[in-house]
Amino acid sequence: MESLRFKPMIRSVFTAATLYTLGVVCLPAQTPSVTFEKDVRPIFTKSCLGCHGAAMQMGDLDLRTPASILKGGKSKVPALVKGSAEKSLLYQKIADKSMPFGDTKLSDTETQIIRAWIDGGAKSADAGNVADAKADPSSHWAFKAPVRPEIPTVKNKAWVRTPVDAFILAELEKKGIRPPQPADPTTLARRAYFDLIGLPPTPEDRKAFLADKSPDAFAKLAQNLLTRPEYGERWARHWLDVVRYAESNGYERDGAKPQAWRYRDYVIDAFNKDKPYDRFLTEQLAGDEVEGSNAETQIATSFMRLGTFDDEPAEPLLDRYDQLDDVLGTTSAAFLGITLRCARCHDHKFDPYKQTDYYRFLAVFEPLKRPLDGQKELDRLVGTEAELNAYRLAMSKADEQVTPLRRQLDELKRNLTKQFLAKKASAPIDTSWTDLAETVMAFQVAADQRSKEQKELVKKYEERLDKEIHTIATPEEAANLDGWTSEIAAINAARPKEPPRAYVWYEESPKPAATHLLVRGDPTRQGDELQPGTPVVLGAALAEPPKPTPTTSGRRLWLAKWMTSRDNPLTARVIVNRLWQWHFGEGLVTTENDYGVVGQRPTNQALLDYLATELIQSGWSLKHIQRLIVESSTYRASASWNEQAAKIDPDDTLHWRWKPRRLDAESVRDSLLAVSGQLNREMHGPSIYPDLPRAVLEGQSRPGEGWGKSDEKEASRRSVYIFAKRAIAVPELETLDAPDSTSSCEKRDVSLTGPQALTFLNGTFTNLQARKLAERLEHEAGADVKAQAARAFELVLARTATTEELRTAAEFVAKQQKQIEADAKGNGDAARRALEAFCLVMLNSNEFFYLN
């Protein structure tokens, strides 16, 4: 994709909106081949498999594989006709919106993907993979531990900057494809900034980079970006997708998860500190069981509690196992890239995971308990054992001192209050005391037995009564009132600061209850008792059994040690593949949460295994792997099109170019704030609540409930700090494909729709940032329109404007001003409003939204 200049930018945003209203769907000129595993199954998983998957198959139709779709349902008519979507019943039902049921209709983009897949022959992974794996489970590539490959020898040695390039170039040379040319420095700088910190370079940053003519200028830039605090904010967001992070429970009431934001801050800090990945994994599973467990490691275990939670389940026992299934499923998908939860009710249909594997794995998590008061969600104090014990001891001592004083003070106040209220009751009516009889009764009821209304009355009159009873107290009583009150206040002031609280599960005994296989997944039908274990096909579990701690079973730490052992075939592969995906838009394994036999094979297994073994050798340093990637010629490649390469490799799996992509939702919002000068870079702490349209809030079952209020400065913090409420979506994020947090999101959808253009053209947030940007331009560039436009290009697009673009910008502003003056009839500053219109166009340009 060549850089889009000013005139096409203006056209692009309005054309998208116009085509959408006319019902026209825009698809890329070069549409890569569509496969079931990479493109179609994620759509079915999100919208269709609830009714046509493992748990349920309405009409006997199973949409989990091409073979089962061809088989059809009760009618025995194939649901698809390879090569013809129009003749396929599956496509017909999707296209006419009769399926799926409810609110999960497929988008136009998703529908077009289904059509392209069927018209292209309904391609899928090699069917032999399934048969081979069933015959010999150990034969599947992902179930074998990675072996460090030799770095390939290539002809064009000058192109190789890091070992990554050698593996990429070896495959290109095999196919006779020339390696890509490097991107120009301006493009490369913008790419690195957005990729590593999620923000555009400032004009000063860009100029400093362009001025550095040393051979390692880009390597120094990458290193600098990896050490900035914004890096953790950017890369934490990637991980939060994978672990289905949210701060509310979902379901109808969508109650808040208290203190869940601490987990988000933990992840940000972990990325910034380059916490070794094996430790990162271990803390999230067993931060309360590790040696030296403290507040930080215990907060990490919030990972297990982030899923949806029904606070009024119809079947509590089933709901309990649904919660544990969420923990098991997210753990196995996020860290191991396996679909183990599909074996809950029966042996896995495709992968060699037995139902016994599922329940042995479940036994690791079954001792966990959820802190609740009835069904109300609770958090817990976290810290070292010594810290918590010292806090509890100090609080206990303070309570011992306060209790007798409080008893004496309350008794004296109660007697004086009775005397005072008796006098008020017999005195002439005092209109300043409303509800006098009810107030007298409220104060006579014990504090823990008062009704809500009585508590409100006590709160209303308590301070006034304290003053009033002094007027009838004897000197001795007055001295006691003041003295005991002062003593209590002094003791309370000396109490230690409360340790942090976190949103975590907990265990209460080193001896957990037995785990049984549940027949057909039914918790009322217990089968054999099972001990903790791991999927047999992935190799032997640790020889040593779990070692209990004084309060836990030790099973989760035991599992983490197995996951991070050198013999584990998946853990290192899965995370380096995620790093590759987050840098390039797609992993070397494109089914990032599924390394099973129907998942996609890696496009370059040698590179994947090299990176996996290199991660372990580096001490599990994620930043080390990122340096190998970002400093490579592969990463620095131009986005220029290569017709010959496209014929050989239309999906660009060999990386013969940089594949342009749209910025993710958070980067767009954060960049709007950054270029307008409004971005608040404050880090950490409780979440923020941007203003939302009334229609969004009214879409809840209880309109507006659970959505707080932040002032403009607070609301201008980075998007990672926005309160993640499952029932409410921030429009600027939702329309750009922010993920559903119901389950692990391995890869975000990237859509191109008319509502995106309409949201960012007409939305309150974007228009506010356009006004702020106009103010900034006036302040930094003065009153000259061309100077303002030049500064706008530097800020918004991170490049220098051409002479033609400056001329076009000036013409646009002049025309806008003239039109505004004619329409406004003297109402408002036409020059400023014209500049704001120009800023709005710049903020809606393709070049702003896309990364080359």
N, C-alpha and C positions, 0 to 999 in steps of 0.2 A: 504494500500500500504506500503510494507516494504521499508526501506531505500535502495536506489539503490547504489550499490558499484561501484568501478571504472571501471572494465571491462564491466559490463552491460551499464554503461554510454556511453562509446565509441561506443558500438554497437547500442544503441538506436537511436542516432542522424543520423547515416548513414543508419540504417535500415528503418527509416521513409522516408528518401529521396528516397531510392531504391524502396520501396513499392509504393510510389506515382508515380514514373516514370513507373512502371509496371501496374498502374491502380488499385492497390489494396487499398481498404478502410479499415482502422483499426478501429474496434469498441471495446469498453470495454468488458471484459470477462463477467461481470454481467451487462446486459443492463436493466435498470429499465423500468417499463411499461410506455408507451407513451400515453398521453391524448391530446385531441384536445385543451382544454383551456390552458394547461401549455406549451405544446411543439409545436403544429401545428399552432394555430391561430397567435402567434407572427410572424411566417414565412410568413403566408398569408398576415398579416397586412403590413409587410415591402415590399412585392414583388408582391402581387396579387390583393389586394382589391381596388387598384386604378381603375381597370377595371371590377372587380367582387365583388363590395362592395355596400355601401349605395348610393353613388353618381351615379354609373354606373354599369350596369350588362350586359356586352357584351355577345351576344348569349343567353341572359336570364339566365346565370349561376351565381348563388349567392354562394360565398365561405365563407360566414360569420358563418355558422353553419353546423354541420353534417347533419341535416335534409334537409337543402336547397341543400347541395352537393348531397345527395341521390336523391333528386328530379330531378337533372340534368338541362339541358338548353333547347333550342328550340327543340332538338331531342327527349326530354322526356326520354332519356336513362340515368339511374343513373350514376353519374360521378365516383362513387366508388362502389366496391363490397366488403363488409365487409369480412375480412379474406384473401383476395387475391389482393395484389397490382398489380400483373401482369395482372389481368383481369380488373383492374380499369382504365377507360379512363383518370381520373385525373392524376394518377401516370405515365401512358404511355406518356402523353404530357410533364410532367415535366422531365421524364427520358431521352426522346429523344431531350430535349432542345428546342422543338418547342414552349413551354410556360415556363415562361411568355415572352411577347414580349420584344424587346429592350435589354438593358444591365442589366436587373434585374434577370438574370438566377439564379436559386438556386444552391448553392454550393453542392458538393458531400455529405457533412455532412447533410445539410438540406434535400437533396433528400432521404438519408437513414432514416431520422426521419419520413418523410412522408410515406415511405415504411413500417417502423416498426409500425406506427400507424394503417395503413390499415390492414397489416397482423395480428396485434393484436386485430382486431375486431372493429377498428375505435371508440375507447372509448371516451366518453365525460362525462361532469358533469351530474348529475341526471336531466333528462328532466323534472321531476316534479317541479324543482325549478322555471322554467319559468312560468308554469301554475299556481303555487301557488302565485307567485308574481303578476301575472296579476289579479288573483281573489282578492287578499288582499295584496297590495303593502307593507303595514307595516309589513308583516310577514317575509320578508327577513331579515336574521340575521344582515346584515351590515347596515340596515336602522334603527336599534334600538340603542339607546345610550348604550355604554358599562356600565355594572354594575360590580363593583369590586367583584370578587369571593373570597371565602375563600381559603387560602393556603391549599392544600391537605395534609392529613395525610398519611404518607408512612411507610412502614415496615423498610426499610433500611435508618434510619435517619442519619447515619454516612456519607452517600454519599451526603447529602444535604449541600451545602455551602451557597447558596443564594436561595431566593424563586423560582427562575427560575428552579432549580433542582427539587423542590417538584412537580411542574407541569409536568415536563418531566418524572420523575421517576414514578409518579402515573400512567401514561399511559403505561410505560414499564411493571410495575408490573401487570397491568390488562391483558397484553398479555403474561405474563410469561417470559419476556425477562430480563436477568440480565443486570444491568447497565454496561457501558464500564469501563475498567480500565483507569487510567490516562496515558497520554503521558509521555515519559521520559523528564526530564528537558531540555535537549538540543533541542529536537523537539519543546517543548512548548515555549521556548524562541524565536526560529526562527519564529514560528507561530505568536506570539504576536507582534514582531517587524514589520513583514510584514503587519499584519492586522491593526495595530494602526498607524504606521508611514510610511509604504510602503518601508522600507529599511531593509537590513539584519543587525543583530547585529555585531558590531565589535568584534574581538577576545577578546579584553579587556572587553567589555560589557558582553560577554558570560561568561567569567571566573569569573567576579564579581558576576553575578547571581548564578552560580553554587557553588560559595564559601559561599553564604548566606544559611545557614541551618535552618533558622527560619521558623516556620509554615506559616508565612504570606509573605514569600519571593516573591512568584509570584504576590500576591496582591500589594506589594510595586512596583514591576516591572511595572505592568499594570498602576498604578497610575502615576509613573514617565513618562511613554510613553504618557499618556493622557495629560500631562502638557508640553510636548515638542512642539516647534514651528512646527516641521515636521508633527505633528498630523493634524494640520489644512490643510497643503498642501495635505496630503493623503485623508482626508475625504471631503475636498472641491471638489475633483475630482469626488467623488460619486455623489454629489449634482449637479455638472455641467452636468453630463449625464442626470439627470432627467429634467433639465430645458432647454435642447437643446442648451447649450452654444456654441457659435462660435463667431469669430471676423470678419466675412465677411458675405455678404448677400446671397451667392449662386447665382443661375442663371448664365447666360453666362459671365457677366463681374465680378461677385463675388467681388464687391467693398468692401472696408474695412469699418468696423463699428468703427468710431473714439471713442477712449477712452473706448471701451468695456472692456478692461483689468481691469479697476477699479472695475467692478462687481466681477470678479474673485478674486481680492484681498479682497474685502468686504466679500466674502464667507469664504475665508481662515481665516480672522480675527474673523468672527462670530463663527466658530467652535473652534478656539483657546480660545476665551473668554467665550465659553459655553453660548453664547447669548441665552436667553430663546426662545424656538421654537415659542411660540406664538408671540413674538416680531419679530423674524426672518421672519416669515410669513407676519406679518403686514407691516414691512418695505418694503418688496419686492412688495407688492401690493399698499401701500399707504404711502411710506416714505416721500412724499411731503405734506401729509395731517395730519400726526401725530403731536401731541403737541411737540414743541421743534424741529421741522424739521430742519435738518442741512445737510451738505455735505454728511455725511455717509449715512443717511437714504434716501436721494434722489438718491445717487448712487445705492442703493439697488433696486430701481425701474427699473433699466436697465433690470431686469428679464423679463419685459413685452416686451422688444424690441429686444430680442435676436434671434427671428425667421428669416426665409428667407424673402427677400425683393426684389421684381422685380422693378428695376429702369426704366423700359420701358414697363409698362403693356399695353396690347392691350385694356383692358377695365378697366379704372381707378376706377370706382365705385365698380365694382366687386372685384378688387384688394384690395380696402379699407376694404371691409367686409371679405376678405380672411385674411388680417392682424389681424383684430379683432377676427376672428375665431381662429387664432393661439394663441392669448392671452387667449381667453376663454378656448380653448382646453387644453393648457398647464397648466393653473391655476387649472382647474377641475381635470385633471389627476394627476398632481404633488402633490397637497395638499389634494384632496378629493378622489382620486382613482376612479373616475367615467368617463364614456365615454359620457359626455353630448353633445359633438360636433356632435354626431351621430343624434341629433335631430334638426339639422340646417334646413333641408328641409322638415321634416315630424316628427311625433311622433316617439320616439325610438322604434325600432322593438322588443326589448326584455325587456329592463328596463322601469320602469314606469316614464320616463321623457317625458313630453309633449313638443311640439314645442314652446308653450308659455313659458315653463320653460327656454328654450334656450335663447329666446329673452329678457326675464326679466333679466337673468344673463348677457346677452350682453349689456343691458342698463347701467350696471355698468361701462363698458369700453368704450362705444360709445363717451363720451365727450373727449376722449384722442385725441391729435393731434401729428403728427410726425414732428419734426423740419426738414424742407427741404428748399433747395434753388433750385427751380425747382424740379428735382428728385435727386439732390445731397444730401447725408446724412449729417446732421449737429449734433453737440453736443451742450450742453448748460452749462452755468455757474451754479454751485450749491453751496449752503451755506445757512446760516440762513438769514432771511429777513433783519436783521440789518447789517450783513456782506455784503450782496449784495447791499443794499442801500448805505452803506458807501463807497463801492468800486465805484459804479456808480457816486455818488456825487463827490468823489475825482477825478475821471477820467473826469467828466464834468468840474470841476474847472480847471483842468490842460489843457483841450482842450480850454477853454475860454482864458487862458493865452497864449497858444501856437498859436492859430489861427491868431491873428493879427501879431505876430512876423513872423510866417510862410508866411503870405501873403506878408509882406514887403520884407522878404528874397527872396521869389520866384520871386517877381517882379524885384528886383535888379539883381538877377542871370540871369533872362530871358533877361534883357537889355544888361548886360555884355556879355552873351553868343552870342546874335545876333551880337554884335560888333566884338567879337573874330572870330566867324565863317565867318562873312563877309570879314574880313581881310584874313582868311585862303583861302577863295574861290578865292580871287583876287591875292593871292601870288603864287609863283611858286609851282608846285605840290609837296606835302609832302607825300612821300610813307608810312610814319608811320600812316597817317590818311586814312584808306580805307573807302569806302562807304561814302565819305564826304557829297555829296548832300543829300543822304538819312538821314544822321545823322543830318544835318541842319534842314530838314523837321521834323524829329522825335522830336527834342527839341521844335519846334514851335507848336506842337499839345498838347492840354491839356492832363494831365497825365491820366485822366480817359477815354480818347477817343483814346489812342494809340493802334495800332495793336500789336499783339504778337511780330512781327519783330521789330517794333519801340521800344517797351519796352526793347528788347534785346540790341538794339543799345544804348539806354540811359544808361542802366546798364553798358554796356561795356566802355563807354566814360565819365560817370558822374564824377568819381573820378579824372580823368585827366583834365576834364574841370574845376572842382573846383580849381585845381592848376593853370591852364592856365589863368583863368579870373582874378586871383589876379595880374597877370603881367600887365594887362591893366587898373586895377581899380585905381581911384584916392585915395589918403590917406584916405579921408573921407569914400569913398565907401569900401575900404579895412577894415576900422575900423568897419563899419556896418556889413560887411560880417562876421567877426570874432565874434563881440559882439552878434549879433542876433543868430548865430549858437551856441555859448556858453550858452546863456540864454535858448534856446530850449532844449539843452542837459541837463541842470541842472533841468529843470522842468520835463522832461521825466524820469530822474534818480530818482526823488522824487515820481514818481507815485507808488501807492501801488501794491504789488504783486497780480497778477491775481488769483482769487479763482480757485479751480479745475473745470474742465469741465467734464461732464458725458454724457453718451449715453442714453437719457431718452425720454419718451413721456412727454407731458405736457397738462394741461388744462388752459384755459384762461378766464373762466367765471364761476360764481357760478350757472348760469342758463343754463343748457345744452339743446341742441335741443331734440326734441321728438324722441323716439325710436318706430319703428313700426315692427310688425311681417312681415317677407318677405315671400310671398307666394312661396312655393317650393324653398326657399332660393334665389329667384331672387330679387336683389336690385331695379329693376325697377317696381316691383309689390308689393306695400306697402299694408299691411293689417291693423289690428287694432293697435292703439297706446297702448304701454305697459309701465308700471312703473318698476323700478328696483325690482328684486325679486330673490328668490332662489328656487331650485327644491322642489316642495311641499312635495314629499315623504320623504325628509330628515328633515322634521319638520318645524315648523313655523319660519319665518324670524324674525329678531329683531322687537320688537313692535315700537321702536322709528324709525322714518324715517331718512334718511341721513341728516347730518347737514353740509350745505355748508360752505366753507371757503371763504375768499375774492376773491380767484381766481380759486377755484375748486368746484365741485359738492358735495364732501364729500362722494360719493357713494362707492369708493374703501375702505375707512376706515370702512364704515358701513359693507361692505361685510367681511372684515377681522375680525371684531368683532364677526360677526355671525360664521365664520369659527372656531374661537378660543374659542367660548362659551363652557361651560361644557356640554351643551345639544347636541352639534353637534356629530353625531354618527361616523363620519369618520376621522376627522383630526388627532386626537391622534393615532388612530389605524393605519392609513396609515404610519405615520412617524416611529412609533416603529417597524412596520413590515419591513420598509426599513432598519432600524438599524440591525434587525435580519438577513435580507438578506445579507447585506454588511459584516456581521461577519461570516455567515455560508454558503454563496453562494446562498441561496434560502430562500425566506420569508416563514413565517408561512402561509401567503396567497401567493401562487406562481404566481398569476396574479397580480403583485404589482400595476399596474395602473388601474385595473378593479375589483372593489368590487361588481359589478352588479350580476344579477341573473345567468348569464352564466360564470361568473368568478369562480375561484376555492374557495371552502369553506376553512376556516383555518384548518390546520392539528391539531391545539390545540387552540381552541377558548378561553378557560379559561385562558391560558397563555397570549394570545394576549390581552384580555381585562384587565388582571391584569397589564400588562406593560403599556397599554394605560392610565388606571386610575392612575397608579403610576407616569407616566410622568406628568400628571396634578397636582397631589398632591406635586410633587417635585418642582413645579414652572416651569415646562416645561424644565427641565434640561436634555439634551441629554446625557451628560457625566454620569449623575446618572444612566440612564438606561444601558449605556454601562458598567459601573462597575458591575451592577447586572449580566450582560451577561458574561463578560470576567472573572470575578472572580468565576464563577460557575464551578461545576464539569462537566457539559455538554460541556462547552467550552474547558475544559482541557482534554477531552476524547481522548483516543488513536484511531488511524485509523485502528486498528486490525479488521480483518474480523470475523464475527460471523455467522456461517452457519445456525444455528437455527433461529437467528433473521432475516436473509436474506429471509428465507422461509416465515416467518410471515409478514415481512414488507420490500419487495424488494427495495422500493424507499427510505428507511431510513427516512421516515417522522417522526418517533418517536425518532430519534437521538440516536440510539444504538451504534453509532460510530461517529468519526469525519470523514467527507467526504473529502478526498483529492481533491485538485483542482489546476489548473494551475494558476500561477501568472498572473495578468492583465498586459496589455501592458506597462503602465507607470512604474509599479514596476520592470519589467524586465529591461527596459532602465535605470531607475534610479539606479538599483542595479549594472548593468554593469559599470556605472560611479563610483559608490561608491567603489566597490572592486578593480577597477583599480587605485583608488586614484585621479580621475579627477573630482569628483562631486563638483560643485560650489554651495554652500548652500545659496547664496544671495537670499533674499526673495523680493517679490513685484516688482512693476514697469512694464514698457512696456514689451511686449512679445519678445521672442527670435526667431531666424531663423536658425535652424541647416542646414548644407549643405545637399542638396538633389541631388540625381542622376539626370543627365541631362534629362533622359527619363521621369522622374516624372514631371519636369517643362515643358517639351514640350507637355505634355498631356493636358495642358490648352488651351482654345480657344485663349488666348493671352499668349504665352509661357513665363513663368518667371515673369509675371506682378503681383505685389502685394506681392512678396516674398522677404524680405529684406536679409541683410547679417549680421551675427554675427560672432565675432572672436571666436576662439576655447574655450576660457575661458567662454564667455557669453553663447555659445551654449551648455556648459556642465552644465547648470542649470537644475533643475528638470523639468520633462516633463509637469507638469501642467502649466509651463510658456511658452511653445511653442505656437507660433501664431496659433490659431485655424481657419484655412482657409478651407472653405467648399470644394473648388475645388482641394485642394492639400492634400494628405495624406502622412505623414512621414512613409516610408516603415516599419520600426521596430514597429510602433504602429498599422498601418493598418493590417499587417499580423497576429497580435495577437488580432484582433477583437475590435480595438478601434471603438466606435459607430458612426453611421451616426447621425449628429446633426440636421437633418431636423425636427425631432419631438422628443418628450420626450422618452428617453431610460430608460425603467423600469429595464431592466436586460440585460447585455451584452451577446452576443453569446460567447460560448467557443468552439472553433474548434481545431481539430488536423489534420494538413495538411502537405504535403510534402514541399510546398513553405515556411513554417515557418522554417524548418530545413535548407533549401537552403539559405534563407535570412540571417539567423544568422551564417551560416558557411562561406558564401561568401561575405556578406555585408561589405562595407567600414567601417561602424561604429563599428561593432563587432570586426573586425580585428584590428582596431585602439586601441580599449580597450584591446584586447589581448596583443598588443605590450606594452601598458602602464602598464598592469599587470605584464608582464615579467620584465620590468624595476623596478617595485616596489619590486618584489620578489628578484631580485638581490641586491637591496639596503637594504632590511629588513632581508634577510636570507643568504646573502653571495653567494658564488659560488657553494656550495654543492647542488647537485640536489635533494637529499632526503629532505634536509632542505627547499629548495624552494617548493617542493611538499607539505610538511607539512604545510607551511605557506599558500599555495594556498587553501588547504582544509579548513583551518580556515577562510580565507577571503571569499571564494566563497560559500562554503557549510555550514559554521558556525558550524563545528564540527571537531573533531580530526580524522585524517586518521588512518587506521589500518596499521599494519606492512606489510600486503600483498599489500595494495594499494600503499604504498610508494615504495615497490619493483617493482610493475607493472609500476608505474610512471617513475621510473628511467630507466627501460628497454625501455619504450616507447620513452623517450627523447634520449636515446643512439641510438636507431634504426633510429629515425628521423634525428639525427645529421649525422649519417653515410650516410643516403640516400641523405641528402642535400649536403653533401660534394661531393658525387658522381655526383649529378646532376648539382651543381653550378659551378664546375670546378674552385674553389678558389674564386668565386665571392660572397662576403658577409661573415658575421659572422655566421657560421653554428651552433655553440653552442647556440647563442642567438635565432636564427630562430627556432631551435628545441624546445627551452623553450617557444617561442611564440606559436608554434603548440600545445604544451601541454596546455597552457593557453586557447587557442581557444576551445579545447576539453572540458575543465572544464566549460567554459562559455556556452557550448552547451549541457551540461548534463541534463538528466531528473531531477535529484535531485536539480539542480539549478532552473529549471523552475517550479517545483511543490512544493506545500505547504502541508505538512502532519499534 
